[in-house]
Structures are given as structure tokens and as C-alpha cells.
């Protein structure tokens, strides 16, 4: 069953192929300040519709591309490498979606996994 998500103003919309089994909370300096709950998908599981003037990208190290809405400011999704044994796998990219943007979805029903991003990378 597809899940729909959008930023506050609707300029960025996502259609995700299925509900996540869990969400991730990361304590790295970026995720802590953003306050997102992340669900990870392969690129083919997420359809993204973005008004061109709304898409803003932040990339501190060039490895992760964090998208947010330039109109309303919501952190929406990120394009990140898959991590295997604490090393980035650039051949298998993932889309991390901010689950807080899901429409009509019970976030409280999901398992929450914590990642110590401050100390792992």
C-alpha cells in the first residue's frame, strides 16, 4: 500500500511504495538539529515530485544530499549511500525519507532504532 508524504506547503511530494517496518533516529550533528525520523528505501521505491523553485540541497561533505523545501523549510528526504560495515557503498544508494511528513500515518506504531552517528562516522 502506497504512503504519501509532503512538505508543509505541498511543493515537494513523495509517494513511497510501502510503509516502513521501523524508523531511525540518528544523533549525528545534522540529524539532531533536523529532528527527522528516517525510513530508508531504494530509489525505485520512492516517487518524488518537486517544484523546481522549492528544492534546496545541503551537502556538507558531498556524500549525502539532504533536500529541504525552499518555500516552507521542511526537511524532506536525503540521497545517501548504503552503509556496509561502517563504509559507504556508492553503488547502492538509498533515499532516506523524513517519516514525520507522512500523511495520515500512525508513526507511533513503528519501532524506533537509534544510531550513534556522532561516534560511528
N, C-alpha and C positions, 0 to 999 in steps of 0.2 A: 504494500500500500504506500503510495507516494506521500511524502511530507512536504508541505510548503512553508517557506520562510521568506521574510523580507525585512529590510531595514525600516525604520520608523516612517519615513516619507514614501516608501514604496519604489524608490528609484533603482534599488537592487533587489532582485527577486531570485529565489532559489527553489528548485524542485529536486528533492532528494528521493532516491528510489525506495528507500526503506528506513524505518526507524532504527536508531542505534540501540545496541544492547547496553551500552554504558556511555558515560561522558568522562572526560578527563579534565582535571583541574591541575594546572601547572603553576609552580611557584617561581618560575624564572622572572626576571625583572620586567619583561614585556607583558607576559600573561597576567601577572599580578596587577599591573596598572590597568590592563584592558578589562579584567574581570569576566572573561568569557568562560563558558563551559564548552569544551571542544568534542566534536564527534568526527571521526576520520572515515573518509571514503576514497575510493578510486575515482579518477576524473570522469570515467564513464557513468558513475552513479549520481552525478550532480549536474543538473542543467542550470546554467547561470544566465540571467537576463539583466543587463546593466545599461542604464542610460549613460552614454559616454561622458557627459559632464559630471556624473556622480561618482565615478570610480577613481579612487585615490589609493596609491600603493605606498607602503612603507617597507623598506628593506634595509635593516641595519648592516647586515653582513653580506648581502647579495644571495644568500642561500634560501631564505624564507621570504616570500612575498605576501605581506599582510594587507588585505584590502579593507577599506572602510568607505562609507558613503561621504562624499564631499559636501552633500547637502545637509543631512541630519546628523552626521557624525558617528553613526553606529558602526562598530567593528563587525564585519560580516563573515568573511572567510579568509583562509590563507592557503597558499600553494607551497607545500613543503615536501622535502624528500622523505621517503620512508627511512626509518632508523633500524639498523640491524647491528646488534652487539655494540651499541653506542656509536655507530658510524653511519653517516648519511649514504643512502642508496639513491643516487640521482637517476637511475634507470627506472625506478618505481616511485613516481611521485604520488602524493596524496593531496586531497583537498580537506582541510580541517574547517568545519562549519561551526559557527557560533550557535549552539543549540538554544540559547536564550532568544533567538529570533524566530524559532519555530512557531507557526500559527496553530492555535487550537491543539496543543500537545501538553501532556502531563509530564513535565520534566522531573517532578518529584518521584516518579515511578522508576527512574533509571538508577542503576548502580553508578557510584562516583568513584573513579580511580584517581589517585593522587600521584603526580610525578614530581620528583625533586629536581626540577630543571635548573635551579640555582647551582647545584653541585654536580650535575651529570654532564653538563656541557659548558 
